Amino acid sequence: MAHEFIIKDKGNLTTYTNYEDIPKVFDHVIKFLPEIPPEPHTQEQHDEIDQWDNKLKQLMKRER
């Protein structure tokens, strides 16, 4: 499974698999589904997982 981020902008739905590719401004977050690796997790994976909540909040601030 890969990351799946769907945004709506000007009536169009666009899917991204790389968080950094999402435009700086858009209309709405439709789907936010980061890939979570299977357990057990390394500390590095835990650190990445812990960042996803903040990344969603940041995306929501970029909505028009």
Biopython code that builds the backbone (N, CA, C, O; Angstrom):
import numpy as np
from Bio.PDB.StructureBuilder import StructureBuilder

atoms = [
    (1, "MET", "N", (0.853, -1.189, 0.000)),
    (1, "MET", "CA", (0.000, 0.000, 0.000)),
    (1, "MET", "C", (0.888, 1.237, 0.000)),
    (1, "MET", "O", (1.910, 1.270, 0.685)),
    (2, "ALA", "N", (0.510, 2.230, -0.748)),
    (2, "ALA", "CA", (1.218, 3.507, -0.782)),
    (2, "ALA", "C", (0.342, 4.564, -0.131)),
    (2, "ALA", "O", (-0.850, 4.350, 0.088)),
    (3, "HIS", "N", (0.941, 5.700, 0.176)),
    (3, "HIS", "CA", (0.155, 6.821, 0.681)),
    (3, "HIS", "C", (-0.921, 7.165, -0.343)),
    (3, "HIS", "O", (-0.719, 6.999, -1.546)),
    (4, "GLU", "N", (-2.061, 7.645, 0.139)),
    (4, "GLU", "CA", (-3.120, 8.116, -0.756)),
    (4, "GLU", "C", (-3.728, 9.380, -0.176)),
    (4, "GLU", "O", (-4.371, 9.362, 0.874)),
    (5, "PHE", "N", (-3.511, 10.472, -0.883)),
    (5, "PHE", "CA", (-4.051, 11.766, -0.487)),
    (5, "PHE", "C", (-4.869, 12.284, -1.657)),
    (5, "PHE", "O", (-4.351, 12.433, -2.764)),
    (6, "ILE", "N", (-6.153, 12.561, -1.417)),
    (6, "ILE", "CA", (-7.022, 13.075, -2.467)),
    (6, "ILE", "C", (-7.466, 14.471, -2.072)),
    (6, "ILE", "O", (-7.964, 14.694, -0.969)),
    (7, "ILE", "N", (-7.277, 15.401, -2.989)),
    (7, "ILE", "CA", (-7.732, 16.766, -2.743)),
    (7, "ILE", "C", (-8.707, 17.164, -3.842)),
    (7, "ILE", "O", (-8.685, 16.623, -4.947)),
    (8, "LYS", "N", (-9.559, 18.119, -3.511)),
    (8, "LYS", "CA", (-10.484, 18.684, -4.487)),
    (8, "LYS", "C", (-10.047, 20.116, -4.726)),
    (8, "LYS", "O", (-9.846, 20.884, -3.785)),
    (9, "ASP", "N", (-9.902, 20.465, -5.991)),
    (9, "ASP", "CA", (-9.522, 21.821, -6.347)),
    (9, "ASP", "C", (-10.251, 22.207, -7.622)),
    (9, "ASP", "O", (-10.112, 21.555, -8.657)),
    (10, "LYS", "N", (-11.026, 23.272, -7.534)),
    (10, "LYS", "CA", (-11.783, 23.791, -8.678)),
    (10, "LYS", "C", (-12.653, 22.703, -9.304)),
    (10, "LYS", "O", (-12.767, 22.620, -10.527)),
    (11, "GLY", "N", (-13.262, 21.873, -8.464)),
    (11, "GLY", "CA", (-14.180, 20.843, -8.927)),
    (11, "GLY", "C", (-13.519, 19.545, -9.361)),
    (11, "GLY", "O", (-14.214, 18.586, -9.694)),
    (12, "ASN", "N", (-12.204, 19.493, -9.364)),
    (12, "ASN", "CA", (-11.482, 18.289, -9.789)),
    (12, "ASN", "C", (-10.876, 17.560, -8.596)),
    (12, "ASN", "O", (-10.342, 18.189, -7.683)),
    (13, "LEU", "N", (-10.960, 16.232, -8.606)),
    (13, "LEU", "CA", (-10.317, 15.414, -7.586)),
    (13, "LEU", "C", (-8.970, 14.946, -8.133)),
    (13, "LEU", "O", (-8.880, 14.454, -9.258)),
    (14, "THR", "N", (-7.934, 15.106, -7.325)),
    (14, "THR", "CA", (-6.595, 14.681, -7.716)),
    (14, "THR", "C", (-6.013, 13.836, -6.600)),
    (14, "THR", "O", (-6.110, 14.189, -5.425)),
    (15, "THR", "N", (-5.405, 12.713, -6.976)),
    (15, "THR", "CA", (-4.793, 11.798, -6.019)),
    (15, "THR", "C", (-3.284, 11.985, -6.037)),
    (15, "THR", "O", (-2.664, 12.078, -7.096)),
    (16, "TYR", "N", (-2.710, 12.038, -4.848)),
    (16, "TYR", "CA", (-1.256, 12.146, -4.686)),
    (16, "TYR", "C", (-0.784, 10.976, -3.835)),
    (16, "TYR", "O", (-1.492, 10.525, -2.934)),
    (17, "THR", "N", (0.401, 10.495, -4.123)),
    (17, "THR", "CA", (1.019, 9.459, -3.295)),
    (17, "THR", "C", (2.216, 10.011, -2.538)),
    (17, "THR", "O", (2.792, 9.330, -1.689)),
    (18, "ASN", "N", (2.587, 11.240, -2.847)),
    (18, "ASN", "CA", (3.692, 11.903, -2.165)),
    (18, "ASN", "C", (3.150, 13.172, -1.517)),
    (18, "ASN", "O", (2.659, 14.061, -2.214)),
    (19, "TYR", "N", (3.232, 13.264, -0.214)),
    (19, "TYR", "CA", (2.700, 14.409, 0.525)),
    (19, "TYR", "C", (3.270, 15.729, 0.006)),
    (19, "TYR", "O", (2.548, 16.721, -0.099)),
    (20, "GLU", "N", (4.539, 15.742, -0.312)),
    (20, "GLU", "CA", (5.205, 16.970, -0.752)),
    (20, "GLU", "C", (4.699, 17.469, -2.107)),
    (20, "GLU", "O", (4.929, 18.629, -2.449)),
    (21, "ASP", "N", (4.026, 16.635, -2.878)),
    (21, "ASP", "CA", (3.507, 17.035, -4.185)),
    (21, "ASP", "C", (2.170, 17.769, -4.104)),
    (21, "ASP", "O", (1.717, 18.335, -5.099)),
    (22, "ILE", "N", (1.540, 17.768, -2.945)),
    (22, "ILE", "CA", (0.231, 18.405, -2.794)),
    (22, "ILE", "C", (0.404, 19.919, -2.928)),
    (22, "ILE", "O", (1.300, 20.494, -2.311)),
    (23, "PRO", "N", (-0.452, 20.573, -3.733)),
    (23, "PRO", "CA", (-0.318, 22.028, -3.931)),
    (23, "PRO", "C", (-0.423, 22.807, -2.617)),
    (23, "PRO", "O", (-0.988, 22.326, -1.634)),
    (24, "LYS", "N", (0.123, 23.992, -2.625)),
    (24, "LYS", "CA", (0.107, 24.851, -1.429)),
    (24, "LYS", "C", (-1.291, 25.347, -1.099)),
    (24, "LYS", "O", (-1.591, 25.599, 0.068)),
    (25, "VAL", "N", (-2.152, 25.493, -2.100)),
    (25, "VAL", "CA", (-3.527, 25.968, -1.897)),
    (25, "VAL", "C", (-4.460, 25.105, -2.738)),
    (25, "VAL", "O", (-4.163, 24.797, -3.892)),
    (26, "PHE", "N", (-5.582, 24.722, -2.156)),
    (26, "PHE", "CA", (-6.588, 23.907, -2.840)),
    (26, "PHE", "C", (-7.889, 24.075, -2.097)),
    (26, "PHE", "O", (-7.932, 24.750, -1.068)),
    (27, "ASP", "N", (-8.964, 23.467, -2.603)),
    (27, "ASP", "CA", (-10.282, 23.668, -1.984)),
    (27, "ASP", "C", (-10.506, 22.800, -0.748)),
    (27, "ASP", "O", (-10.841, 23.326, 0.313)),
    (28, "HIS", "N", (-10.330, 21.480, -0.863)),
    (28, "HIS", "CA", (-10.649, 20.598, 0.261)),
    (28, "HIS", "C", (-9.783, 19.339, 0.273)),
    (28, "HIS", "O", (-9.395, 18.824, -0.776)),
    (29, "VAL", "N", (-9.493, 18.859, 1.470)),
    (29, "VAL", "CA", (-8.906, 17.524, 1.634)),
    (29, "VAL", "C", (-10.074, 16.540, 1.582)),
    (29, "VAL", "O", (-11.027, 16.672, 2.350)),
    (30, "ILE", "N", (-10.010, 15.573, 0.701)),
    (30, "ILE", "CA", (-11.070, 14.575, 0.576)),
    (30, "ILE", "C", (-10.660, 13.278, 1.275)),
    (30, "ILE", "O", (-11.464, 12.668, 1.979)),
    (31, "LYS", "N", (-9.419, 12.864, 1.080)),
    (31, "LYS", "CA", (-8.940, 11.625, 1.686)),
    (31, "LYS", "C", (-7.493, 11.811, 2.123)),
    (31, "LYS", "O", (-6.662, 12.329, 1.377)),
    (32, "PHE", "N", (-7.212, 11.380, 3.343)),
    (32, "PHE", "CA", (-5.861, 11.462, 3.893)),
    (32, "PHE", "C", (-5.538, 10.088, 4.455)),
    (32, "PHE", "O", (-5.967, 9.746, 5.557)),
    (33, "LEU", "N", (-4.783, 9.304, 3.702)),
    (33, "LEU", "CA", (-4.503, 7.936, 4.092)),
    (33, "LEU", "C", (-3.007, 7.639, 3.938)),
    (33, "LEU", "O", (-2.577, 7.078, 2.931)),
    (34, "PRO", "N", (-2.219, 8.024, 4.954)),
    (34, "PRO", "CA", (-0.798, 7.694, 4.892)),
    (34, "PRO", "C", (-0.585, 6.201, 5.110)),
    (34, "PRO", "O", (-1.353, 5.551, 5.820)),
    (35, "GLU", "N", (0.443, 5.677, 4.504)),
    (35, "GLU", "CA", (0.772, 4.265, 4.675)),
    (35, "GLU", "C", (1.411, 4.063, 6.045)),
    (35, "GLU", "O", (2.380, 4.736, 6.396)),
    (36, "ILE", "N", (0.860, 3.136, 6.805)),
    (36, "ILE", "CA", (1.415, 2.770, 8.104)),
    (36, "ILE", "C", (2.006, 1.374, 7.956)),
    (36, "ILE", "O", (1.286, 0.425, 7.646)),
    (37, "PRO", "N", (3.306, 1.244, 8.175)),
    (37, "PRO", "CA", (3.926, -0.078, 8.006)),
    (37, "PRO", "C", (3.424, -1.070, 9.056)),
    (37, "PRO", "O", (2.990, -0.663, 10.134)),
    (38, "PRO", "N", (3.479, -2.351, 8.753)),
    (38, "PRO", "CA", (3.031, -3.354, 9.730)),
    (38, "PRO", "C", (3.950, -3.371, 10.960)),
    (38, "PRO", "O", (5.130, -3.026, 10.890)),
    (39, "GLU", "N", (3.369, -3.779, 12.066)),
    (39, "GLU", "CA", (4.146, -3.887, 13.307)),
    (39, "GLU", "C", (5.060, -5.101, 13.249)),
    (39, "GLU", "O", (4.785, -6.028, 12.486)),
    (40, "PRO", "N", (6.099, -5.128, 13.998)),
    (40, "PRO", "CA", (6.557, -4.113, 14.954)),
    (40, "PRO", "C", (7.224, -2.946, 14.228)),
    (40, "PRO", "O", (7.834, -3.123, 13.173)),
    (41, "HIS", "N", (7.100, -1.754, 14.809)),
    (41, "HIS", "CA", (7.663, -0.551, 14.211)),
    (41, "HIS", "C", (9.020, -0.233, 14.824)),
    (41, "HIS", "O", (9.266, -0.453, 16.010)),
    (42, "THR", "N", (9.886, 0.291, 13.973)),
    (42, "THR", "CA", (11.160, 0.809, 14.465)),
    (42, "THR", "C", (10.897, 2.187, 15.075)),
    (42, "THR", "O", (9.814, 2.746, 14.903)),
    (43, "GLN", "N", (11.862, 2.718, 15.768)),
    (43, "GLN", "CA", (11.715, 4.059, 16.332)),
    (43, "GLN", "C", (11.551, 5.081, 15.209)),
    (43, "GLN", "O", (10.782, 6.032, 15.347)),
    (44, "GLU", "N", (12.256, 4.897, 14.119)),
    (44, "GLU", "CA", (12.133, 5.798, 12.972)),
    (44, "GLU", "C", (10.708, 5.774, 12.418)),
    (44, "GLU", "O", (10.156, 6.821, 12.079)),
    (45, "GLN", "N", (10.115, 4.591, 12.325)),
    (45, "GLN", "CA", (8.734, 4.485, 11.847)),
    (45, "GLN", "C", (7.766, 5.140, 12.826)),
    (45, "GLN", "O", (6.818, 5.802, 12.402)),
    (46, "HIS", "N", (7.985, 4.968, 14.116)),
    (46, "HIS", "CA", (7.135, 5.631, 15.116)),
    (46, "HIS", "C", (7.217, 7.145, 14.962)),
    (46, "HIS", "O", (6.202, 7.838, 15.039)),
    (47, "ASP", "N", (8.412, 7.649, 14.746)),
    (47, "ASP", "CA", (8.590, 9.092, 14.589)),
    (47, "ASP", "C", (7.826, 9.600, 13.368)),
    (47, "ASP", "O", (7.207, 10.663, 13.421)),
    (48, "GLU", "N", (7.866, 8.850, 12.275)),
    (48, "GLU", "CA", (7.132, 9.250, 11.073)),
    (48, "GLU", "C", (5.623, 9.176, 11.310)),
    (48, "GLU", "O", (4.894, 10.099, 10.946)),
    (49, "ILE", "N", (5.158, 8.107, 11.906)),
    (49, "ILE", "CA", (3.728, 7.937, 12.192)),
    (49, "ILE", "C", (3.220, 9.088, 13.057)),
    (49, "ILE", "O", (2.124, 9.601, 12.836)),
    (50, "ASP", "N", (4.013, 9.484, 14.030)),
    (50, "ASP", "CA", (3.622, 10.564, 14.940)),
    (50, "ASP", "C", (3.467, 11.901, 14.231)),
    (50, "ASP", "O", (2.786, 12.784, 14.751)),
    (51, "GLN", "N", (4.070, 12.079, 13.071)),
    (51, "GLN", "CA", (3.999, 13.341, 12.337)),
    (51, "GLN", "C", (2.742, 13.474, 11.488)),
    (51, "GLN", "O", (2.385, 14.585, 11.096)),
    (52, "TRP", "N", (2.063, 12.368, 11.195)),
    (52, "TRP", "CA", (0.943, 12.426, 10.251)),
    (52, "TRP", "C", (-0.225, 13.269, 10.742)),
    (52, "TRP", "O", (-0.873, 13.934, 9.934)),
    (53, "ASP", "N", (-0.513, 13.262, 12.033)),
    (53, "ASP", "CA", (-1.613, 14.081, 12.543)),
    (53, "ASP", "C", (-1.341, 15.562, 12.288)),
    (53, "ASP", "O", (-2.228, 16.297, 11.853)),
    (54, "ASN", "N", (-0.130, 15.986, 12.558)),
    (54, "ASN", "CA", (0.244, 17.380, 12.328)),
    (54, "ASN", "C", (0.202, 17.713, 10.836)),
    (54, "ASN", "O", (-0.216, 18.806, 10.456)),
    (55, "LYS", "N", (0.633, 16.776, 9.994)),
    (55, "LYS", "CA", (0.608, 17.021, 8.549)),
    (55, "LYS", "C", (-0.824, 17.193, 8.042)),
    (55, "LYS", "O", (-1.071, 18.022, 7.167)),
    (56, "LEU", "N", (-1.764, 16.424, 8.578)),
    (56, "LEU", "CA", (-3.166, 16.606, 8.199)),
    (56, "LEU", "C", (-3.656, 17.987, 8.620)),
    (56, "LEU", "O", (-4.326, 18.668, 7.845)),
    (57, "LYS", "N", (-3.332, 18.400, 9.826)),
    (57, "LYS", "CA", (-3.740, 19.726, 10.299)),
    (57, "LYS", "C", (-3.157, 20.819, 9.417)),
    (57, "LYS", "O", (-3.833, 21.806, 9.124)),
    (58, "GLN", "N", (-1.903, 20.654, 8.990)),
    (58, "GLN", "CA", (-1.281, 21.636, 8.105)),
    (58, "GLN", "C", (-1.992, 21.705, 6.754)),
    (58, "GLN", "O", (-2.195, 22.787, 6.202)),
    (59, "LEU", "N", (-2.368, 20.533, 6.230)),
    (59, "LEU", "CA", (-3.112, 20.509, 4.957)),
    (59, "LEU", "C", (-4.441, 21.255, 5.094)),
    (59, "LEU", "O", (-4.829, 22.014, 4.206)),
    (60, "MET", "N", (-5.121, 21.036, 6.198)),
    (60, "MET", "CA", (-6.426, 21.667, 6.397)),
    (60, "MET", "C", (-6.293, 23.186, 6.464)),
    (60, "MET", "O", (-7.220, 23.900, 6.080)),
    (61, "LYS", "N", (-5.175, 23.685, 6.939)),
    (61, "LYS", "CA", (-4.941, 25.143, 6.973)),
    (61, "LYS", "C", (-4.720, 25.700, 5.566)),
    (61, "LYS", "O", (-4.906, 26.895, 5.334)),
    (62, "ARG", "N", (-4.323, 24.838, 4.630)),
    (62, "ARG", "CA", (-4.059, 25.287, 3.272)),
    (62, "ARG", "C", (-5.313, 25.289, 2.394)),
    (62, "ARG", "O", (-5.269, 25.728, 1.245)),
    (63, "GLU", "N", (-6.427, 24.797, 2.938)),
    (63, "GLU", "CA", (-7.684, 24.813, 2.181)),
    (63, "GLU", "C", (-8.150, 26.260, 1.996)),
    (63, "GLU", "O", (-7.955, 27.104, 2.871)),
    (64, "ARG", "N", (-8.765, 26.529, 0.846)),
    (64, "ARG", "CA", (-9.315, 27.866, 0.593)),
    (64, "ARG", "C", (-10.493, 28.134, 1.485)),
    (64, "ARG", "O", (-11.087, 29.210, 1.416)),
]
sb = StructureBuilder()
sb.init_structure("model")
sb.init_model(0)
sb.init_chain("A")
sb.init_seg("    ")
for serial, (resi, resn, name, xyz) in enumerate(atoms, 1):
    if name == "N":
        sb.init_residue(resn, " ", resi, " ")
    sb.init_atom(name, np.array(xyz, "f"), 0.0, 1.0, " ", f" {name:<3s}", serial, name[0])
structure = sb.get_structure()
